Amino acid sequence: MGLRYSVVLNVLTTGDAGCSVWEHPHEVLETIAEAGYDGVDMDAEPDRIDRKQFHEVRDLAFSLGLKVPALLGAWAPWHCGEQRDLCSTDESVRERGVGYAKRSVDLATEFEDPPLFEICACPIENEYPLSSTPIDTLHNQFIRSAREISEYAAPKNVNITIEPVNKFEAHAGYMNTIPDAQRVIDEIGMDNLGLQADFYHMNMADGPIIETLQSIGTRLMHIHLAESNRAILGTGHLDFPGIAKTLQEMNFTGYLSMDSVPAKPDWKTVVQQAISHMKDAERQVA
């Protein structure tokens, strides 16, 4: 059985020749389905996207044979336009992030098969090379947030994934690596809490990607499929045949969701080239 592929719909809006699924749902989703994808990751903005429109896009995806394996969390200030930092020592900020996550979990319950929801740790301003907030403090705050979100999601049958983000976009020194996320998952110890790997961030922080994937094992729930340079697949240096082989050997049953930013030269090329590149990678190791 081959790997399953999805598209992070939000990335298609980036670049000079982007396209929004909320403005052109048929064009976007039909292009994705015709390219051979299995699903789409929809935006989790329950307070900003009209619920009727959200359901219409979801149902159109279903009618085209596309699943919705994940809801994309908006955590970075450039993405969400406000502070939602789950590590914040300002309780009003941390609670805003937790509240947003809970409302996104509620959105996931409006699916017959609830998609997972990702959480990250992103401050309003990056403090490279090292956060001024002690690492232990960041960890304790994130543990509080992740536990509260996971406990809220568990009875609703919604999985939560933690995605580490590189030190230039997140808290420099915390939740930048796969081991950072594994530590939290182990400490909380809930079955519905797992890991979301992003190859772009892993390439910057985790060393050899194949060995790192093997270290995650069954905790791996979802993947953001990105090149080492975050551009169109095949323009960086990642070993996608080796990655495909490793995931098959791990019996990975989640989705690899295309996450090339910005969508250049244009969104259709990015969509079509990514799955073509991965299918070729799978054939090379079949």
C-alpha contacts under 8 A as a table, 3 or more apart, distances in Angstrom:
res1	aa1	res2	aa2	distance
2	G	248	Q	7.74
2	G	282	E	7.72
3	L	244	A	7.74
3	L	248	Q	7.30
3	L	252	F	7.79
3	L	253	T	7.40
3	L	255	Y	7.24
3	L	256	L	7.73
4	R	37	Y	7.52
4	R	38	D	6.06
4	R	253	T	7.63
4	R	254	G	6.94
4	R	255	Y	5.00
4	R	256	L	6.30
5	Y	37	Y	5.35
5	Y	38	D	5.36
5	Y	39	G	6.45
5	Y	255	Y	5.30
5	Y	256	L	4.85
5	Y	257	S	5.68
5	Y	258	M	7.42
5	Y	275	I	7.42
6	S	37	Y	5.70
6	S	38	D	5.68
6	S	39	G	4.34
6	S	40	V	4.80
6	S	41	D	6.63
6	S	69	P	7.88
6	S	255	Y	6.28
6	S	256	L	5.96
6	S	257	S	4.24
6	S	258	M	6.15
7	V	32	I	7.65
7	V	37	Y	7.57
7	V	39	G	6.63
7	V	40	V	4.71
7	V	41	D	5.89
7	V	257	S	4.83
7	V	258	M	4.69
7	V	259	D	6.93
7	V	271	V	7.59
8	V	11	V	5.94
8	V	12	L	7.58
8	V	40	V	6.04
8	V	41	D	4.71
8	V	42	M	6.76
8	V	72	L	7.50
8	V	257	S	5.85
8	V	258	M	5.84
8	V	259	D	5.79
9	L	12	L	5.64
9	L	13	T	7.75
9	L	20	S	7.77
9	L	21	V	6.92
9	L	40	V	6.47
9	L	41	D	5.96
9	L	42	M	5.99
9	L	43	D	7.31
10	N	13	T	5.89
10	N	14	T	7.75
10	N	20	S	7.46
10	N	42	M	7.40
10	N	43	D	6.64
11	V	14	T	5.51
11	V	259	D	6.33
11	V	260	S	6.70
11	V	261	V	6.05
11	V	262	P	6.80
11	V	263	A	6.53
12	L	15	G	7.92
12	L	18	G	5.36
12	L	19	C	5.63
12	L	20	S	6.55
12	L	262	P	7.81
12	L	263	A	5.78
12	L	267	W	5.46
13	T	17	A	7.95
13	T	18	G	4.33
13	T	19	C	4.77
13	T	20	S	5.19
13	T	263	A	7.37
13	T	267	W	7.78
14	T	17	A	7.60
14	T	18	G	5.26
14	T	19	C	7.77
14	T	261	V	6.64
14	T	262	P	4.91
14	T	263	A	5.45
15	G	18	G	5.37
15	G	261	V	7.75
15	G	262	P	4.93
15	G	263	A	5.18
15	G	264	K	5.96
15	G	265	P	7.82
15	G	266	D	7.21
16	D	264	K	7.65
16	D	266	D	7.43
17	A	263	A	7.49
17	A	264	K	7.26
17	A	265	P	7.21
17	A	266	D	4.88
17	A	267	W	6.47
18	G	263	A	6.45
18	G	266	D	6.24
18	G	267	W	5.41
19	C	23	E	7.80
19	C	24	H	7.20
19	C	28	V	7.36
19	C	267	W	6.85
20	S	23	E	5.35
20	S	24	H	6.03
20	S	25	P	7.50
20	S	28	V	7.49
21	V	24	H	5.01
21	V	25	P	4.40
21	V	26	H	7.79
21	V	27	E	7.91
21	V	28	V	5.68
21	V	29	L	7.33
21	V	57	V	7.76
22	W	25	P	5.75
22	W	53	Q	7.66
22	W	57	V	7.47
24	H	27	E	5.60
24	H	28	V	6.19
25	P	28	V	5.34
25	P	29	L	5.92
25	P	57	V	6.40
25	P	60	L	7.94
26	H	29	L	5.42
26	H	30	E	5.68
26	H	60	L	7.72
27	E	30	E	5.46
27	E	31	T	6.07
28	V	31	T	5.33
28	V	32	I	6.38
29	L	32	I	5.06
29	L	33	A	6.11
29	L	60	L	7.77
29	L	61	A	6.33
29	L	64	L	7.71
30	E	33	A	5.07
30	E	34	E	5.95
30	E	64	L	7.13
31	T	34	E	5.22
31	T	35	A	6.15
31	T	268	K	7.33
32	I	35	A	5.19
32	I	36	G	6.74
32	I	37	Y	5.98
32	I	271	V	6.77
32	I	272	Q	7.75
33	A	36	G	5.36
33	A	37	Y	5.55
33	A	38	D	7.32
33	A	64	L	6.46
33	A	65	G	7.29
33	A	66	L	6.79
34	E	37	Y	7.57
35	A	271	V	7.43
35	A	272	Q	5.71
35	A	275	I	7.38
36	G	275	I	7.40
37	Y	66	L	7.36
37	Y	275	I	7.21
38	D	65	G	7.31
38	D	66	L	5.27
38	D	67	K	6.27
39	G	61	A	7.87
39	G	65	G	7.87
39	G	66	L	4.32
39	G	67	K	4.27
39	G	68	V	5.43
39	G	69	P	6.69
40	V	61	A	7.72
40	V	66	L	6.66
40	V	67	K	6.40
40	V	68	V	5.21
40	V	69	P	6.96
40	V	70	A	7.65
40	V	257	S	7.56
41	D	68	V	5.67
41	D	69	P	6.25
41	D	70	A	4.94
41	D	71	L	5.50
41	D	72	L	6.28
41	D	257	S	7.24
42	M	68	V	6.97
42	M	70	A	6.72
42	M	71	L	5.02
42	M	72	L	5.96
43	D	71	L	5.62
43	D	72	L	4.91
43	D	73	G	6.89
43	D	74	A	7.89
44	A	71	L	5.32
44	A	72	L	5.38
44	A	73	G	5.52
44	A	74	A	7.07
44	A	104	S	5.75
44	A	107	L	7.67
45	E	48	R	5.34
45	E	49	I	5.82
45	E	73	G	7.84
45	E	74	A	7.65
45	E	104	S	6.97
46	P	49	I	5.91
46	P	50	D	7.68
46	P	51	R	7.27
46	P	103	R	6.54
46	P	104	S	6.14
46	P	107	L	6.58
47	D	50	D	7.71
49	I	53	Q	7.26
49	I	54	F	6.59
50	D	53	Q	5.32
50	D	54	F	6.15
51	R	54	F	4.89
51	R	55	H	6.17
52	K	55	H	5.23
52	K	56	E	6.23
53	Q	56	E	5.00
53	Q	57	V	6.28
54	F	57	V	5.34
54	F	58	R	6.16
55	H	58	R	4.95
55	H	59	D	5.94
56	E	59	D	5.16
56	E	60	L	6.07
57	V	60	L	5.07
57	V	61	A	6.20
58	R	61	A	5.16
58	R	62	F	6.35
58	R	68	V	7.65
59	D	62	F	4.96
59	D	63	S	6.15
60	L	63	S	5.02
60	L	64	L	6.42
61	A	64	L	5.24
61	A	65	G	6.55
61	A	66	L	5.09
61	A	67	K	6.95
61	A	68	V	7.96
62	F	65	G	5.11
62	F	66	L	5.07
62	F	67	K	6.10
63	S	66	L	7.31
68	V	71	L	7.65
68	V	115	P	6.15
69	P	114	P	7.84
69	P	115	P	4.74
69	P	116	L	6.44
69	P	255	Y	7.13
70	A	115	P	4.55
70	A	116	L	4.67
70	A	117	F	5.85
70	A	118	E	7.80
71	L	104	S	7.90
71	L	108	A	7.44
71	L	115	P	6.24
71	L	116	L	6.14
71	L	117	F	5.06
71	L	118	E	7.07
72	L	117	F	6.49
72	L	118	E	6.33
73	G	101	A	7.86
73	G	117	F	6.60
73	G	118	E	5.50
73	G	119	I	6.28
73	G	120	C	7.98
74	A	79	H	5.71
74	A	80	C	5.28
75	W	79	H	6.61
75	W	80	C	6.11
75	W	83	Q	7.85
75	W	84	R	5.99
75	W	85	D	7.06
75	W	119	I	7.50
75	W	120	C	6.36
75	W	121	A	7.27
75	W	122	C	6.05
76	A	79	H	5.22
76	A	80	C	6.19
76	A	81	G	7.85
76	A	83	Q	7.92
76	A	84	R	7.78
76	A	122	C	5.38
76	A	123	P	7.16
76	A	124	I	7.37
76	A	169	E	7.76
76	A	170	A	7.91
77	P	80	C	5.24
77	P	81	G	4.87
77	P	82	E	5.49
77	P	83	Q	6.21
77	P	84	R	7.86
77	P	122	C	7.70
77	P	123	P	7.58
77	P	124	I	5.81
78	W	81	G	5.71
80	C	83	Q	7.86
82	E	124	I	7.83
83	Q	93	V	6.10
83	Q	96	R	7.71
83	Q	97	G	7.49
83	Q	123	P	7.18
83	Q	124	I	5.86
84	R	93	V	5.82
84	R	94	R	6.31
84	R	95	E	8.00
84	R	96	R	5.78
84	R	97	G	4.02
84	R	98	V	7.77
84	R	100	Y	7.82
84	R	122	C	7.55
84	R	123	P	7.72
85	D	88	S	5.34
85	D	93	V	6.29
85	D	94	R	5.63
85	D	97	G	5.91
85	D	121	A	5.86
85	D	122	C	5.35
85	D	123	P	5.31
85	D	124	I	7.35
86	L	93	V	7.64
86	L	94	R	4.88
86	L	95	E	7.74
86	L	97	G	5.73
86	L	98	V	6.87
86	L	120	C	7.50
86	L	121	A	5.69
86	L	122	C	7.46
86	L	141	Q	6.83
86	L	142	F	5.49
86	L	145	S	5.85
86	L	146	A	7.90
87	C	94	R	6.54
87	C	121	A	6.21
87	C	122	C	7.83
87	C	123	P	7.75
87	C	137	T	7.99
87	C	138	L	5.07
87	C	139	H	7.08
87	C	140	N	7.80
87	C	141	Q	4.79
87	C	142	F	4.69
87	C	145	S	7.61
88	S	91	E	6.84
88	S	93	V	6.31
88	S	94	R	5.32
88	S	123	P	7.38
88	S	138	L	7.18
88	S	141	Q	6.75
89	T	93	V	7.94
89	T	94	R	7.23
89	T	137	T	7.98
89	T	138	L	7.91
89	T	141	Q	7.11
90	D	93	V	5.46
90	D	94	R	6.37
91	E	94	R	4.99
91	E	95	E	5.82
92	S	95	E	5.23
92	S	96	R	6.09
93	V	96	R	5.03
93	V	97	G	6.41
94	R	97	G	5.17
94	R	98	V	6.29
94	R	145	S	7.45
95	E	98	V	4.92
95	E	99	G	5.88
96	R	99	G	5.09
96	R	100	Y	6.12
97	G	100	Y	5.12
97	G	101	A	6.24
98	V	101	A	5.04
98	V	102	K	6.22
98	V	145	S	6.21
98	V	148	E	7.64
98	V	149	I	6.53
99	G	102	K	5.11
99	G	103	R	6.26
100	Y	103	R	5.23
100	Y	104	S	6.20
101	A	104	S	4.99
101	A	105	V	6.19
101	A	119	I	7.70
101	A	149	I	6.71
102	K	105	V	4.94
102	K	106	D	6.29
102	K	149	I	6.36
102	K	152	Y	7.00
102	K	153	A	7.50
103	R	106	D	4.95
103	R	107	L	6.29
104	S	107	L	4.87
104	S	108	A	6.33
104	S	117	F	7.35
105	V	108	A	4.98
105	V	109	T	6.52
105	V	117	F	6.88
105	V	153	A	6.22
105	V	158	V	6.73
106	D	109	T	5.17
106	D	110	E	7.04
107	L	110	E	5.50
107	L	111	F	7.87
108	A	111	F	5.85
108	A	114	P	5.04
108	A	115	P	5.72
108	A	116	L	7.32
108	A	117	F	7.76
108	A	158	V	7.01
109	T	112	E	7.30
109	T	113	D	7.90
109	T	114	P	5.44
109	T	156	K	6.67
109	T	157	N	7.84
109	T	158	V	7.33
110	E	114	P	7.18
111	F	114	P	4.95
111	F	115	P	7.38
114	P	157	N	6.96
114	P	158	V	5.90
115	P	158	V	6.72
115	P	159	N	7.41
116	L	158	V	5.73
116	L	159	N	4.69
116	L	160	I	5.70
116	L	161	T	7.10
117	F	158	V	7.47
117	F	159	N	6.46
117	F	160	I	5.08
117	F	161	T	6.23
118	E	160	I	5.69
118	E	161	T	4.61
118	E	162	I	5.77
118	E	163	E	6.71
118	E	196	Q	7.38
119	I	146	A	7.92
119	I	160	I	7.15
119	I	161	T	6.13
119	I	162	I	5.09
119	I	163	E	6.35
120	C	162	I	5.97
120	C	163	E	5.51
120	C	164	P	6.53
120	C	165	V	7.16
121	A	142	F	7.45
121	A	164	P	7.66
121	A	165	V	7.54
121	A	170	A	6.29
121	A	171	H	6.96
121	A	175	M	6.71
122	C	165	V	7.98
122	C	169	E	7.02
122	C	170	A	4.54
122	C	171	H	6.23
123	P	126	N	6.33
123	P	170	A	6.12
123	P	171	H	6.32
126	N	131	S	7.56
126	N	167	K	7.92
126	N	168	F	6.45
126	N	169	E	6.07
126	N	170	A	6.03
126	N	171	H	6.17
126	N	172	A	6.93
127	E	130	L	5.86
127	E	131	S	5.08
127	E	132	S	7.08
127	E	168	F	7.96
127	E	171	H	6.94
127	E	172	A	6.20
128	Y	131	S	6.58
128	Y	167	K	6.78
128	Y	168	F	6.20
128	Y	171	H	7.88
128	Y	172	A	5.36
129	P	167	K	7.58
129	P	172	A	5.87
129	P	173	G	7.67
130	L	171	H	7.57
130	L	172	A	4.71
130	L	173	G	5.61
131	S	134	P	7.14
131	S	135	I	7.68
131	S	171	H	5.88
131	S	172	A	5.16
131	S	173	G	6.45
133	T	137	T	6.80
133	T	138	L	6.82
134	P	137	T	5.29
134	P	138	L	6.49
135	I	138	L	5.08
135	I	139	H	6.11
135	I	173	G	7.04
135	I	174	Y	6.33
136	D	139	H	5.02
136	D	140	N	6.11
137	T	140	N	5.17
137	T	141	Q	6.20
138	L	141	Q	5.27
138	L	142	F	6.10
138	L	174	Y	7.24
139	H	142	F	5.13
139	H	143	I	6.02
139	H	174	Y	7.50
140	N	143	I	5.10
140	N	144	R	6.30
141	Q	144	R	5.18
141	Q	145	S	6.37
142	F	145	S	5.03
142	F	146	A	5.93
143	I	146	A	5.19
143	I	147	R	5.90
143	I	184	V	6.45
143	I	188	I	7.42
144	R	147	R	5.39
144	R	148	E	6.19
145	S	148	E	5.23
145	S	149	I	6.17
146	A	149	I	5.18
146	A	150	S	5.96
147	R	150	S	5.13
147	R	151	E	5.96
147	R	188	I	6.27
148	E	151	E	5.26
148	E	152	Y	6.18
149	I	152	Y	5.12
149	I	153	A	6.14
149	I	160	I	7.88
150	S	153	A	5.01
150	S	154	A	5.94
150	S	159	N	7.63
150	S	160	I	6.29
150	S	190	M	7.39
150	S	192	N	6.82
150	S	193	L	6.39
151	E	154	A	5.37
151	E	155	P	7.56
152	Y	155	P	6.89
152	Y	156	K	7.49
153	A	156	K	5.22
153	A	157	N	6.43
153	A	158	V	5.16
153	A	159	N	6.86
153	A	160	I	7.46
153	A	192	N	7.86
154	A	157	N	5.28
154	A	158	V	5.92
154	A	159	N	7.09
154	A	192	N	6.12
155	P	158	V	7.72
157	N	192	N	7.89
158	V	192	N	6.97
159	N	192	N	4.60
159	N	193	L	6.00
159	N	194	G	7.46
160	I	192	N	6.06
160	I	193	L	4.91
160	I	194	G	6.27
161	T	193	L	5.78
161	T	194	G	4.74
161	T	195	L	4.86
161	T	196	Q	5.39
161	T	221	M	7.01
161	T	222	H	7.59
162	I	181	A	6.29
162	I	193	L	7.69
162	I	194	G	6.42
162	I	195	L	4.99
162	I	196	Q	5.54
163	E	181	A	7.29
163	E	195	L	6.32
163	E	196	Q	4.77
163	E	197	A	6.01
163	E	198	D	7.08
164	P	175	M	5.11
164	P	176	N	4.82
164	P	177	T	5.48
164	P	178	I	6.25
164	P	180	D	7.47
164	P	181	A	6.48
164	P	196	Q	7.73
164	P	197	A	7.33
164	P	198	D	7.71
164	P	201	H	7.16
165	V	169	E	6.65
165	V	170	A	5.79
165	V	175	M	6.53
165	V	176	N	4.85
165	V	177	T	7.24
165	V	201	H	5.69
166	N	169	E	5.73
166	N	170	A	6.06
166	N	172	A	7.70
166	N	176	N	4.86
166	N	177	T	7.48
166	N	201	H	5.18
166	N	202	M	7.76
166	N	204	M	6.66
166	N	205	A	6.61
167	K	170	A	5.29
167	K	171	H	5.99
167	K	172	A	4.25
167	K	173	G	6.46
167	K	174	Y	7.71
167	K	176	N	5.72
168	F	171	H	7.75
168	F	172	A	6.58
169	E	172	A	7.88
170	A	174	Y	7.86
170	A	175	M	7.69
170	A	176	N	7.19
171	H	174	Y	5.45
171	H	175	M	7.01
171	H	176	N	7.45
172	A	176	N	7.25
173	G	176	N	6.62
174	Y	177	T	7.76
174	Y	180	D	6.95
175	M	178	I	7.73
175	M	180	D	5.09
175	M	181	A	6.25
176	N	180	D	6.79
176	N	201	H	7.70
176	N	205	A	6.62
177	T	180	D	5.27
177	T	181	A	6.84
177	T	201	H	7.99
177	T	202	M	6.87
177	T	205	A	5.73
177	T	206	D	5.86
178	I	181	A	5.27
178	I	182	Q	6.19
178	I	197	A	7.58
178	I	202	M	7.45
178	I	206	D	6.77
178	I	212	T	7.60
178	I	216	I	7.99
179	P	182	Q	4.83
179	P	183	R	6.05
180	D	183	R	5.35
180	D	184	V	6.76
181	A	184	V	5.25
181	A	185	I	6.26
181	A	195	L	6.91
182	Q	185	I	5.02
182	Q	186	D	6.03
182	Q	195	L	7.37
182	Q	216	I	7.74
183	R	186	D	5.21
183	R	187	E	6.09
184	V	187	E	5.05
184	V	188	I	6.12
185	I	188	I	5.38
185	I	189	G	5.81
185	I	190	M	7.36
185	I	193	L	6.38
185	I	194	G	6.54
185	I	195	L	7.90
186	D	189	G	5.05
189	G	193	L	7.68
190	M	193	L	5.57
191	D	194	G	7.61
194	G	219	R	5.01
194	G	220	L	6.08
194	G	221	M	5.93
195	L	216	I	7.93
195	L	219	R	5.71
195	L	220	L	4.87
195	L	221	M	5.74
195	L	222	H	6.96
196	Q	220	L	6.16
196	Q	221	M	5.95
196	Q	222	H	4.80
196	Q	223	I	5.42
196	Q	224	H	7.38
197	A	202	M	7.23
197	A	220	L	7.32
197	A	222	H	6.56
197	A	223	I	4.79
197	A	224	H	6.15
198	D	201	H	5.52
198	D	202	M	6.05
198	D	223	I	5.75
198	D	224	H	4.50
198	D	225	L	6.42
198	D	226	A	6.75
199	F	202	M	4.89
199	F	203	N	5.86
199	F	209	I	7.46
199	F	223	I	7.79
199	F	224	H	6.58
199	F	225	L	6.20
199	F	226	A	5.39
199	F	227	E	6.56
199	F	228	S	6.81
200	Y	203	N	5.30
200	Y	204	M	6.77
200	Y	226	A	5.45
200	Y	227	E	5.79
200	Y	228	S	4.99
200	Y	229	N	6.76
200	Y	230	R	5.87
201	H	204	M	5.31
201	H	205	A	6.41
202	M	205	A	5.20
202	M	206	D	4.93
202	M	207	G	7.14
202	M	209	I	6.69
203	N	206	D	6.11
203	N	207	G	6.30
203	N	208	P	7.49
203	N	209	I	6.73
203	N	228	S	5.92
204	M	207	G	7.31
204	M	228	S	7.96
206	D	209	I	6.88
206	D	212	T	6.88
207	G	212	T	7.48
208	P	211	E	5.65
208	P	212	T	6.28
209	I	212	T	5.03
209	I	213	L	6.10
209	I	243	I	7.76
210	I	213	L	5.19
210	I	214	Q	6.33
210	I	242	G	7.19
210	I	243	I	5.98
210	I	246	T	6.68
211	E	214	Q	5.12
211	E	215	S	6.36
212	T	215	S	5.08
212	T	216	I	6.66
213	L	216	I	5.32
213	L	217	G	6.95
213	L	246	T	7.78
213	L	247	L	7.87
214	Q	217	G	5.65
214	Q	246	T	7.37
214	Q	250	M	7.34
216	I	219	R	5.74
216	I	220	L	6.00
217	G	220	L	6.15
217	G	250	M	6.83
218	T	221	M	7.58
218	T	250	M	7.97
218	T	252	F	7.81
220	L	223	I	7.89
220	L	252	F	7.69
220	L	254	G	7.96
221	M	253	T	7.87
221	M	254	G	5.60
221	M	255	Y	7.91
222	H	254	G	5.36
222	H	255	Y	5.58
222	H	256	L	6.54
222	H	257	S	7.89
223	I	254	G	7.60
223	I	255	Y	6.24
223	I	256	L	4.75
223	I	257	S	6.08
224	H	256	L	5.79
224	H	257	S	4.89
224	H	258	M	6.10
224	H	259	D	5.76
225	L	256	L	5.45
225	L	257	S	5.20
225	L	258	M	4.60
225	L	259	D	5.44
225	L	260	S	7.59
226	A	229	N	7.90
226	A	230	R	5.34
226	A	231	A	7.28
226	A	232	I	7.86
226	A	233	L	6.91
226	A	258	M	6.36
226	A	259	D	5.24
226	A	260	S	5.54
227	E	230	R	4.61
227	E	231	A	5.94
227	E	232	I	6.80
227	E	233	L	5.47
227	E	234	G	7.23
227	E	235	T	7.30
227	E	236	G	5.69
227	E	237	H	7.51
227	E	238	L	6.47
227	E	260	S	7.21
228	S	231	A	7.74
228	S	236	G	5.26
228	S	237	H	6.23
228	S	238	L	6.13
229	N	235	T	7.61
229	N	236	G	5.69
230	R	259	D	7.56
230	R	260	S	5.26
230	R	261	V	5.72
230	R	262	P	7.83
231	A	235	T	6.79
231	A	236	G	7.58
231	A	260	S	5.19
231	A	261	V	5.91
231	A	262	P	6.81
231	A	263	A	7.51
231	A	264	K	7.39
232	I	235	T	6.09
232	I	260	S	5.88
232	I	263	A	7.59
232	I	264	K	7.14
232	I	270	V	5.91
232	I	273	Q	7.51
232	I	274	A	6.92
233	L	236	G	7.01
233	L	260	S	7.67
233	L	270	V	7.97
233	L	273	Q	7.16
233	L	274	A	5.56
233	L	277	H	6.78
234	G	237	H	7.41
234	G	238	L	7.85
234	G	277	H	7.08
239	D	242	G	5.35
239	D	243	I	6.19
240	F	243	I	4.80
240	F	244	A	5.96
240	F	278	M	6.98
240	F	281	A	5.93
241	P	244	A	5.12
241	P	245	K	6.18
241	P	278	M	7.73
241	P	281	A	4.29
241	P	282	E	6.06
241	P	284	Q	6.41
241	P	285	V	6.24
242	G	245	K	5.13
242	G	246	T	6.13
242	G	285	V	7.66
243	I	246	T	5.09
243	I	247	L	6.19
244	A	247	L	5.25
244	A	248	Q	6.21
244	A	278	M	7.80
244	A	281	A	6.75
244	A	282	E	5.90
244	A	285	V	7.74
245	K	248	Q	5.15
245	K	249	E	6.18
245	K	282	E	7.15
245	K	285	V	6.17
246	T	249	E	5.07
246	T	250	M	6.15
247	L	250	M	4.94
247	L	251	N	6.22
247	L	252	F	5.37
248	Q	251	N	4.99
248	Q	252	F	6.10
249	E	252	F	7.71
258	M	271	V	7.64
258	M	274	A	6.96
260	S	263	A	5.99
260	S	270	V	7.37
261	V	264	K	7.71
263	A	266	D	5.61
263	A	267	W	5.05
263	A	270	V	6.12
264	K	267	W	6.39
264	K	269	T	7.65
264	K	270	V	6.64
265	P	269	T	6.85
265	P	270	V	7.36
266	D	269	T	5.57
266	D	270	V	6.42
267	W	270	V	5.11
267	W	271	V	6.17
268	K	271	V	5.11
268	K	272	Q	6.10
269	T	272	Q	5.23
269	T	273	Q	5.75
270	V	273	Q	5.32
270	V	274	A	5.99
271	V	274	A	5.63
271	V	275	I	6.94
272	Q	275	I	5.94
272	Q	276	S	6.33
273	Q	276	S	5.07
273	Q	277	H	5.94
274	A	277	H	5.17
274	A	278	M	6.31
275	I	278	M	5.05
275	I	279	K	5.98
276	S	279	K	5.23
276	S	280	D	6.16
277	H	280	D	5.22
277	H	281	A	6.22
278	M	281	A	4.83
278	M	282	E	6.19
279	K	282	E	5.04
279	K	283	R	6.28
280	D	283	R	5.04
280	D	284	Q	6.28
281	A	284	Q	5.19
281	A	285	V	6.80
282	E	285	V	5.48
282	E	286	A	6.07
283	R	286	A	5.03
